[in-house]
Amino acid sequence: SRAMEAKSAEILRQPLDVLRTKNSSVEAGVASHPVQIIQKQHKVNTVEGKMKMLAKIHGVHVPMRLKMDQTILAQQKRFPVPGLKPSFVGLETMLGQDETIEFEDYLNKQEFSEKQIDIHTEIEKTMFKAGN
């Protein structure tokens, strides 16, 4: 009887709404395809591998220093200007993200629009709003 219960299919109480939930399976917790999981974890695994390699070659202090630098650079942004998105140029440079051109770099993001902005005027507007 237990073997039969384990192999039996779950009874649906409501019809599946695939268009709204984007879930075509009866079980909500169906695992993704293994290749999809590998692709999602590739960047993290690459960074961890580089840190381990640096620790073995140069010592434990090097990965610690790099993580400290990343933490500091992640906190620094350029001055907030309306119309310009704050960026992490230092962090992107340290992580090597400035060396490649990805889809996000040229597919009409608002921050990359060709609209001319007078930065000085925008900063003055924000300074006077904050002062009043």
Rosetta silent file (secondary structure, phi, psi, omega in degrees, C-alpha in Angstrom):
SEQUENCE: SRAMEAKSAEILRQPLDVLRTKNSSVEAGVASHPVQIIQKQHKVNTVEGKMKMLAKIHGVHVPMRLKMDQTILAQQKRFPVPGLKPSFVGLETMLGQDETIEFEDYLNKQEFSEKQIDIHTEIEKTMFKAGN
SCORE:     score description
SCORE:     0.000 S_00000001
   1 L     0.000  -39.208  178.084    0.000    0.000    0.000 S_00000001
   2 H   -66.932  -39.441  178.784    2.909    2.402    0.779 S_00000001
   3 H   -63.546  -37.870  179.963    4.607    1.598   -2.526 S_00000001
   4 H   -68.793  -37.781  178.645    1.378    2.351   -4.343 S_00000001
   5 H   -66.586  -38.000 -179.107    1.003    5.706   -2.513 S_00000001
   6 H   -68.469  -33.106 -178.248    4.562    6.721   -3.412 S_00000001
   7 H   -90.387   -8.831 -176.431    4.050    5.971   -7.110 S_00000001
   8 L   -75.387  149.689 -179.832    0.591    7.504   -7.410 S_00000001
   9 L   -81.197  151.700  178.878    0.158   10.827   -9.189 S_00000001
  10 L   -72.894  140.546 -179.518   -1.002   13.918   -7.353 S_00000001
  11 L   -85.809  129.631  179.174   -4.659   14.769   -7.887 S_00000001
  12 L   -78.704  129.331  177.084   -5.244   18.207   -9.400 S_00000001
  13 L   -93.432  -26.056  178.942   -7.727   20.337   -7.461 S_00000001
  14 L  -136.046  154.471  176.912   -7.618   23.197   -9.986 S_00000001
  15 L   -69.046  150.972  177.433   -6.694   23.332  -13.656 S_00000001
  16 L   -73.217  133.142  176.594   -3.146   24.380  -14.501 S_00000001
  17 L  -109.148   84.307 -172.843   -2.897   27.977  -15.701 S_00000001
  18 H   -66.965  -35.460 -176.791    0.278   27.765  -17.760 S_00000001
  19 H   -67.990  -36.674 -179.218   -0.006   31.233  -19.301 S_00000001
  20 H   -85.173  -39.915 -175.331   -0.124   33.058  -15.947 S_00000001
  21 H   -92.752  -14.440 -176.422    2.182   30.900  -13.863 S_00000001
  22 L    54.005   31.351 -179.803    4.572   29.864  -16.667 S_00000001
  23 L  -126.897  110.176 -176.576    4.665   26.487  -14.954 S_00000001
  24 L   -94.643    5.284 -176.994    3.577   23.542  -17.064 S_00000001
  25 L  -104.333  155.265  176.931    4.286   20.971  -14.385 S_00000001
  26 L   -68.089  -40.407 -179.470    2.044   19.641  -11.666 S_00000001
  27 L   -85.999  132.284 -179.345    4.789   20.136   -9.110 S_00000001
  28 L   -75.069  -26.470 -175.351    5.756   23.760   -8.434 S_00000001
  29 L   -97.881   36.296 -179.984    9.262   22.827   -7.321 S_00000001
  30 L   -69.409  132.059 -178.393   10.452   21.092  -10.485 S_00000001
  31 L   -70.204  150.160  176.916   14.210   21.459  -10.855 S_00000001
  32 L   -72.515  170.346  176.279   15.661   23.305  -13.825 S_00000001
  33 L   -65.847  142.485 -177.649   17.665   21.587  -16.507 S_00000001
  34 H   -56.592  -35.193  179.476   21.221   20.812  -15.292 S_00000001
  35 H   -67.139  -37.195  178.751   22.797   22.948  -18.031 S_00000001
  36 H   -64.586  -39.996  177.791   20.679   25.930  -16.966 S_00000001
  37 H   -64.718  -41.474  179.313   21.866   25.531  -13.371 S_00000001
  38 H   -63.999  -41.533  179.806   25.487   25.358  -14.549 S_00000001
  39 H   -64.013  -39.145  179.502   25.071   28.524  -16.618 S_00000001
  40 H   -67.381  -34.147 -176.115   23.630   30.422  -13.651 S_00000001
  41 H   -94.273   -0.589 -174.857   26.474   29.347  -11.372 S_00000001
  42 H   -60.784  -47.033 -176.956   29.307   29.774  -13.911 S_00000001
  43 H   -62.489  -44.327  179.931   30.249   33.320  -12.911 S_00000001
  44 H   -64.546  -44.197  179.894   30.327   32.486   -9.193 S_00000001
  45 H   -64.115  -37.111  178.589   32.322   29.313   -9.784 S_00000001
  46 H   -64.670  -46.296 -179.706   34.823   31.188  -11.972 S_00000001
  47 H   -63.745  -43.901  179.255   35.404   33.879   -9.340 S_00000001
  48 H   -63.112  -39.839  178.251   35.758   31.301   -6.556 S_00000001
  49 H   -63.487  -41.517  177.956   38.234   29.307   -8.670 S_00000001
  50 H   -64.328  -40.338  179.468   40.348   32.402   -9.312 S_00000001
  51 H   -64.768  -41.875  178.132   40.353   33.251   -5.599 S_00000001
  52 H   -64.306  -40.891  179.389   41.445   29.728   -4.672 S_00000001
  53 H   -64.120  -44.502  178.728   44.186   29.818   -7.297 S_00000001
  54 H   -62.963  -36.975  179.349   45.444   33.196   -6.039 S_00000001
  55 H   -66.421  -38.896  179.689   45.432   31.889   -2.457 S_00000001
  56 H   -71.221  -37.105 -176.143   47.515   28.863   -3.434 S_00000001
  57 H   -81.435  -49.423 -170.936   50.001   30.852   -5.508 S_00000001
  58 H  -107.138  -15.370 -178.454   50.395   34.105   -3.560 S_00000001
  59 L   116.210  165.741 -174.681   48.905   33.387   -0.144 S_00000001
  60 L   -69.134  -24.722 -176.305   45.601   33.872    1.627 S_00000001
  61 H   -66.577  -26.619 -177.195   46.056   37.639    1.953 S_00000001
  62 H   -68.034  -50.412  176.948   45.570   38.279   -1.789 S_00000001
  63 H   -62.903  -33.856  178.043   41.952   37.024   -2.044 S_00000001
  64 H   -64.879  -41.784  179.389   41.164   38.805    1.211 S_00000001
  65 H   -65.317  -41.647  179.263   42.570   42.052   -0.182 S_00000001
  66 H   -64.261  -41.543  178.304   40.617   41.654   -3.425 S_00000001
  67 H   -65.163  -38.407  177.299   37.354   41.041   -1.549 S_00000001
  68 H   -63.941  -44.495  178.153   38.043   44.090    0.621 S_00000001
  69 H   -62.504  -40.272  178.226   38.685   46.209   -2.489 S_00000001
  70 H   -63.696  -40.217  178.576   35.490   44.906   -4.099 S_00000001
  71 H   -63.093  -43.172  179.275   33.500   45.821   -0.988 S_00000001
  72 H   -65.192  -45.555 -178.792   34.928   49.349   -0.998 S_00000001
  73 H   -69.075  -26.098  178.319   34.343   49.831   -4.721 S_00000001
  74 H   -71.780  -20.445  179.892   30.789   48.499   -4.442 S_00000001
  75 H   -89.050  -21.786 -175.675   29.970   51.346   -2.045 S_00000001
  76 L   -90.190  125.563  175.942   31.348   54.171   -4.186 S_00000001
  77 L  -125.312  164.382  173.706   29.094   55.683   -6.811 S_00000001
  78 L   -77.573  166.249 -177.635   29.371   58.834   -8.817 S_00000001
  79 L   -57.321  131.058 -176.736   27.410   61.876   -7.695 S_00000001
  80 L   -68.257  117.410  179.271   23.676   61.236   -8.260 S_00000001
  81 E  -120.440  128.580  176.851   22.535   63.264  -11.256 S_00000001
  82 L   -58.822  134.179 -178.830   18.963   63.059  -12.566 S_00000001
  83 L    96.295  -18.065  177.330   19.032   61.449  -15.979 S_00000001
  84 E  -119.565  127.797  179.334   22.250   59.544  -15.326 S_00000001
  85 L   -76.476  137.381  175.837   22.225   56.198  -13.598 S_00000001
  86 L   -61.795  139.294 -178.373   24.822   55.761  -10.836 S_00000001
  87 L  -125.056  161.023  178.295   27.575   53.464  -12.004 S_00000001
  88 L  -115.255   67.573 -174.114   30.272   51.365  -10.405 S_00000001
  89 H   -62.488  -43.230 -179.457   33.064   51.984  -12.895 S_00000001
  90 H   -62.102  -44.321 -179.910   35.839   50.999  -10.473 S_00000001
  91 H   -66.187  -42.886  178.939   34.148   47.725   -9.526 S_00000001
  92 H   -62.362  -38.020  178.309   33.379   46.870  -13.147 S_00000001
  93 H   -67.370  -42.677 -179.637   37.010   47.523  -14.081 S_00000001
  94 H   -63.613  -38.226 -178.661   38.304   45.404  -11.199 S_00000001
  95 H   -83.266   -4.769  178.524   36.023   42.503  -12.147 S_00000001
  96 L    79.580   16.145 -178.988   36.956   42.756  -15.826 S_00000001
  97 L   -80.109   -7.656  178.633   33.415   43.569  -16.929 S_00000001
  98 L   -88.607   -3.895 -175.969   34.647   46.549  -18.946 S_00000001
  99 L   -92.049  -12.433 -179.039   36.591   44.339  -21.369 S_00000001
 100 L  -121.784  153.958  175.444   33.609   42.696  -23.043 S_00000001
 101 L  -107.613  115.928 -179.407   30.549   44.048  -24.832 S_00000001
 102 L  -101.049  172.298  179.142   27.386   42.292  -23.720 S_00000001
 103 H   -59.741  -37.398 -177.539   23.839   42.545  -25.050 S_00000001
 104 H   -64.453  -21.204 -175.521   22.908   44.896  -22.217 S_00000001
 105 H   -74.331  -21.264 -174.619   25.540   47.388  -23.374 S_00000001
 106 L  -135.778    9.519 -177.480   23.816   48.327  -26.626 S_00000001
 107 L   -98.406   54.018  170.504   20.162   47.264  -26.498 S_00000001
 108 L    57.952   45.445  169.734   18.574   50.659  -25.805 S_00000001
 109 L   -72.339  151.154 -178.466   18.901   50.946  -22.061 S_00000001
 110 H   -59.401  -38.244 -177.339   17.751   54.319  -20.770 S_00000001
 111 H   -67.946  -18.411 -179.517   21.200   55.131  -19.400 S_00000001
 112 H  -104.226   16.269 -179.923   22.745   54.754  -22.861 S_00000001
 113 L   -68.971  158.644 -175.992   20.300   57.015  -24.674 S_00000001
 114 L   -89.772   13.779  179.672   21.719   59.739  -26.882 S_00000001
 115 L   -68.217  129.646 -178.893   19.819   62.467  -25.066 S_00000001
 116 L   -79.952  128.203  179.578   22.132   65.383  -24.247 S_00000001
 117 L  -121.087  130.692  173.991   22.136   66.286  -20.545 S_00000001
 118 L   -86.425  101.968 -173.074   23.697   69.414  -19.089 S_00000001
 119 H   -61.850  -40.327 -177.862   25.219   67.895  -15.972 S_00000001
 120 H   -62.612  -42.351  179.026   25.977   71.235  -14.299 S_00000001
 121 H   -65.524  -41.750 -179.263   22.367   72.408  -14.595 S_00000001
 122 H   -65.307  -39.510  178.147   21.029   69.097  -13.276 S_00000001
 123 H   -66.792  -41.498  177.899   23.370   69.174  -10.261 S_00000001
 124 H   -61.398  -39.272  178.101   22.367   72.780   -9.501 S_00000001
 125 H   -60.916  -45.959 -179.041   18.692   71.765   -9.611 S_00000001
 126 H   -68.754  -35.483 -179.520   19.253   68.952   -7.113 S_00000001
 127 H   -67.727  -42.611 -179.285   21.417   71.140   -4.840 S_00000001
 128 H   -71.166  -31.467  176.015   18.810   73.929   -4.724 S_00000001
 129 H   -67.375  -40.124 -179.144   15.977   71.450   -4.112 S_00000001
 130 H   -70.130  -30.337 -178.901   17.900   69.948   -1.222 S_00000001
 131 H   -76.461  -28.435 -177.593   18.655   73.409    0.204 S_00000001
 132 L   -84.252    0.000    0.000   15.021   74.584    0.208 S_00000001
